[in-house]
């Protein structure tokens, strides 16, 4: 499995809009056969900071996700809501392999 943590810093007045768009993307994403999990978490210390935890069954599934309509809608919707460009770190599963 490929696990990607996407760090997002959102503008303070855009938090609710970001959550709405991101929940819609996550709900559609978990229906993709190549996605095992798609979690969205918000910092308790700074509510403008989020991490998307995306667990893909294969490397190809990660690429396929970026070709979906719901991803494109999310990407375009949240682009102006971010305080800075999002970043990501890629991991592999160790304790709980699929």
C-alpha positions in Angstrom: 0.0 0.0 0.0 0.9 3.6 -0.6 -0.1 6.0 2.2 0.0 9.7 1.4 -0.3 12.5 4.0 -1.3 15.8 2.4 -0.8 18.8 4.7 -3.1 21.7 4.0 -3.1 25.2 5.5 -6.4 27.0 4.9 -7.2 30.7 5.1 -9.0 31.4 8.4 -12.2 32.5 6.7 -12.2 29.5 4.3 -12.3 26.7 6.9 -16.0 25.8 6.5 -15.8 25.9 2.7 -12.7 23.7 2.7 -14.3 21.2 5.0 -17.4 21.0 2.8 -15.4 20.5 -0.4 -13.0 18.0 1.2 -15.7 15.9 2.7 -17.4 15.6 -0.7 -14.1 14.5 -2.2 -13.4 12.0 0.5 -16.8 10.5 0.3 -16.4 10.0 -3.5 -12.8 8.8 -3.1 -13.6 5.9 -0.8 -15.8 4.5 -3.5 -12.8 4.1 -5.8 -11.6 0.5 -5.9 -8.0 1.4 -5.4 -8.5 3.5 -2.3 -8.5 1.6 1.1 -9.0 4.8 3.2 -9.4 8.5 2.8 -9.3 10.3 6.2 -9.5 14.0 6.7 -8.3 15.4 10.1 -8.2 18.9 11.5 -5.7 20.2 14.0 -7.0 20.9 17.5 -4.3 23.6 18.0 -4.8 25.4 14.7 -8.1 24.7 13.0 -6.8 26.1 9.7 -4.5 23.1 9.4 -5.6 19.8 8.0 -4.1 16.5 7.0 -5.6 14.2 4.3 -4.5 10.6 4.9 -5.0 8.7 1.7 -4.3 5.0 1.6 -4.0 3.5 -1.9 -3.9 -0.2 -2.7 -1.3 0.4 -5.5 0.8 3.2 -6.9 -1.4 3.2 -10.0 -4.5 3.8 -7.8 -2.9 7.1 -6.7 -2.6 8.2 -10.3 -6.1 7.1 -11.1 -7.5 9.1 -8.2 -6.0 12.3 -9.7 -7.9 11.6 -13.0 -11.3 11.5 -11.3 -13.9 14.2 -11.7 -14.4 14.6 -7.9 -10.6 15.2 -7.4 -10.6 17.8 -10.2 -13.6 19.5 -8.6 -12.0 19.5 -5.2 -8.6 20.7 -6.5 -10.2 23.6 -8.4 -12.6 24.5 -5.5 -10.0 24.6 -2.8 -7.2 26.3 -4.7 -8.1 29.8 -3.6 -8.9 28.6 0.0 -5.3 27.7 0.9 -3.0 30.0 2.8 0.0 28.3 1.2 0.6 25.4 -1.3 -0.3 22.0 0.0 2.5 19.5 0.6 2.6 15.7 0.8 4.7 12.9 2.2 4.5 9.3 0.9 4.7 6.3 3.3 4.3 2.6 3.1 2.3 0.4 5.5 4.3 -1.5 8.1 2.0 -2.7 10.9 -1.3 -3.1 9.0 -0.6 -4.2 5.5 -3.7 -4.5 3.2 
